[in-house]
Amino acid sequence: MAAVLLSSGAVASTLTGGAASAQPLTFAVDGVTSSASTRELAIERADDVRVAADRAAGNTQKSAVAAQAAVVEKAKAAALAKKRKADADEAARAAEREKIVENAQSDPRSAARIIMSEFGFGEGQWSCLNMLWVGESNWNYRAENSSSGAYGIPQSLPGSKMATMGSDWRSNPVTQIRWGLDYIKKSYGTPCNALNQWNNRSPHWY
C-alpha cells in the first residue's frame, strides 16, 4: 500500500511500513521554457499594440468621415443660401420689369429695352432700334400718318396688322412694340439691319 503526502514543498513516501526521508520538490526552468515565456509575452504586447493601433485608426477614420460630412453639409447650406438669394433677386427683377412694362405709355423706351430679349435681340441692338423708331414715330404710341394711315410706335401699315399681338393695339405700347420687333426679326433679322435699310430709302421706310 502506498501513501503520498504533500506538505510545505516536501514529499513523504511510506511503502509497506518503511520510511523514506523527505525530499524537497523543485522545478527546473530550462532555456526552452524561458524562451517560450518571452515569446508569449512579446506576442501579448504585439497584440496590445495592434489593438491600440486599430482603435486609433478607427477613431481617425471616424473623425475624417465626420469632417467630410461637415464640409458637405456646409457646402449644401451655402448652395441653398445662394439659390435663395438668386431667386429673390430674380423675383425683384421680374417685379421691376413688370412695373416698367405697365408704365409703357409714359416710358415706352424702357419697356422696349426689356421686351427686346424676347425676340433674341441683345443690348447692342438698342441704339439702332431707338433711332429707327425715333424716325418713325418718336416713340408716340398714338402717332398716325395722315397720308398713309401707318399707326403707332413702329408705324404699322395698316395699324390693324398689330392686332395679331393683341386687340388693344391702338392704346397699348407693349402690343405695338412686340409686333414691331416681330416684324423686324422676320423682315430684317435685326434692328440694325432694319435701320440701315431705312436710312438707304427716301422717303424713309422699313
C-alpha positions in Angstrom: 0.0 0.0 0.0 1.4 3.4 -0.9 0.5 6.8 0.5 1.6 10.1 -0.8 1.7 13.2 1.4 2.5 16.7 0.1 3.3 19.3 2.7 5.3 22.6 2.5 7.0 21.6 -0.7 8.3 18.2 0.7 7.3 14.7 -0.4 7.0 11.9 2.2 6.7 8.4 0.9 5.8 5.4 3.1 6.0 2.0 1.5 5.0 -1.2 3.4 5.7 0.4 6.7 9.1 1.5 5.7 10.0 5.2 5.8 12.0 7.3 3.4 13.4 10.7 4.2 11.5 13.7 2.8 12.9 15.3 -0.3 12.1 18.9 -1.5 10.2 19.1 -4.8 11.9 21.5 -7.2 11.1 22.8 -10.7 13.9 23.5 -13.0 13.4 26.3 -15.6 15.4 25.5 -18.7 16.2 27.7 -21.7 13.4 26.4 -23.8 10.8 27.3 -21.1 12.2 30.7 -20.7 12.2 31.4 -24.4 8.6 30.3 -24.7 7.5 32.6 -22.0 9.4 35.5 -23.6 7.7 34.8 -26.9 4.3 34.7 -25.3 4.9 38.0 -23.6 6.1 39.5 -26.9 3.0 38.2 -28.7 0.8 39.7 -26.0 2.5 43.0 -26.2 2.3 42.9 -30.1 -1.4 42.2 -29.8 -1.9 45.1 -27.4 -0.1 47.4 -29.8 -2.1 46.2 -32.8 -5.4 46.6 -30.9 -4.4 50.1 -29.9 -3.3 51.0 -33.4 -6.6 49.6 -34.9 -8.6 51.6 -32.3 -6.6 54.8 -33.1 -7.0 54.2 -36.9 -10.7 53.7 -36.4 -11.0 56.9 -34.4 -9.1 58.7 -37.1 -11.3 57.4 -39.8 -14.4 58.3 -37.9 -13.1 61.8 -37.4 -12.3 62.1 -41.2 -15.7 60.9 -42.1 -17.3 63.4 -39.7 -15.2 66.2 -41.0 -16.1 65.3 -44.6 -19.8 65.2 -43.7 -19.5 68.6 -42.1 -17.9 70.0 -45.3 -20.7 68.5 -47.4 -23.4 70.0 -45.2 -21.7 73.4 -45.2 -21.5 73.3 -49.0 -25.2 72.3 -49.2 -26.2 75.2 -46.9 -24.1 77.7 -48.9 -25.6 76.5 -52.2 -29.1 76.7 -50.7 -28.5 80.2 -49.5 -27.0 81.2 -52.9 -30.1 79.8 -54.7 -32.5 81.6 -52.3 -30.7 84.9 -53.0 -30.7 84.3 -56.7 -34.4 83.5 -56.6 -35.1 86.6 -54.6 -33.0 88.8 -57.0 -34.8 87.3 -60.0 -38.2 87.9 -58.4 -37.2 91.5 -57.7 -36.0 92.0 -61.3 -39.2 90.4 -62.6 -41.3 92.8 -60.5 -39.3 95.7 -61.8 -39.7 94.6 -65.4 -43.4 94.2 -64.9 -43.6 97.6 -63.4 -41.8 99.1 -66.4 -44.0 97.3 -68.9 -47.1 98.5 -67.0 -45.8 102.1 -67.3 -45.1 101.7 -71.0 -47.4 104.5 -72.0 -45.3 107.0 -70.1 -41.9 105.3 -70.9 -42.1 103.1 -73.9 -38.3 103.1 -74.4 -37.7 101.3 -71.1 -40.3 98.7 -71.9 -38.8 98.1 -75.4 -35.4 97.5 -73.9 -36.8 94.8 -71.8 -39.0 93.2 -74.5 -36.1 93.1 -77.0 -34.7 90.0 -75.3 -38.0 88.1 -76.0 -37.0 88.3 -79.7 -33.3 87.4 -79.2 -32.0 91.0 -79.5 -29.2 92.0 -77.2 -28.4 95.3 -75.8 -26.1 96.1 -78.8 -29.2 96.4 -80.9 -30.8 99.0 -78.7 -29.3 102.1 -80.2 -30.4 101.1 -83.7 -34.0 100.3 -82.6 -34.1 103.6 -80.7 -33.0 105.6 -83.8 -35.4 103.7 -86.1 -38.5 104.4 -84.0 -37.5 107.9 -83.3 -37.5 108.5 -87.0 -40.8 106.6 -87.5 -43.0 107.9 -84.6 -40.7 109.5 -82.0 -42.0 106.7 -79.7 -45.5 108.0 -79.7 -47.9 105.1 -79.4 -50.7 107.3 -80.8 -48.7 108.5 -83.8 -50.7 108.2 -87.1 -49.5 109.1 -90.6 -52.2 111.3 -92.1 -51.4 110.3 -95.6 -50.7 106.5 -95.4 -52.5 105.6 -92.2 -49.5 104.0 -90.6 -50.0 103.8 -86.9 -48.3 103.5 -83.6 -44.6 103.3 -82.4 -43.5 101.0 -85.2 -45.8 102.7 -87.8 -47.6 99.5 -88.8 -49.4 99.9 -92.2 -52.2 99.4 -91.7 -52.3 99.7 -88.0 -54.7 96.8 -87.7 -51.9 94.4 -88.5 -50.8 94.8 -84.9 -54.0 93.0 -83.8 -52.0 89.8 -84.2 -50.3 90.7 -81.0 -53.4 92.0 -79.2 -56.7 93.6 -79.6 -55.5 96.6 -77.6 -53.0 97.6 -80.4 -54.4 101.2 -80.5 -53.6 102.1 -76.9 -51.0 99.6 -75.6 -47.4 100.4 -76.4 -46.3 96.9 -75.4 -48.6 95.3 -78.0 -47.1 97.7 -80.6 -43.5 97.1 -79.5 -43.9 93.3 -79.7 -45.5 93.5 -83.1 -42.7 95.8 -84.3 -39.9 93.6 -83.0 -41.5 90.5 -84.5 -41.8 92.3 -87.9 -38.2 93.5 -87.8 -36.9 90.0 -86.9 -38.9 88.3 -89.7 -38.1 91.0 -92.3 -34.6 92.2 -91.5 -33.1 89.9 -88.8 -32.1 92.7 -86.5 -32.9 96.3 -85.7 -29.6 97.5 -87.1 -30.3 95.9 -90.4 -33.7 97.5 -90.5 -32.1 100.9 -89.6 -29.6 100.5 -92.5 -32.5 99.9 -94.9 -34.4 102.8 -93.5 -31.5 105.1 -94.0 -31.0 104.0 -97.6 -34.5 104.7 -98.6 -36.0 108.1 -99.4 -38.6 108.7 -98.2 -37.6 106.5 -95.2 -39.4 103.3 -94.6 -38.6 99.8 -93.5 
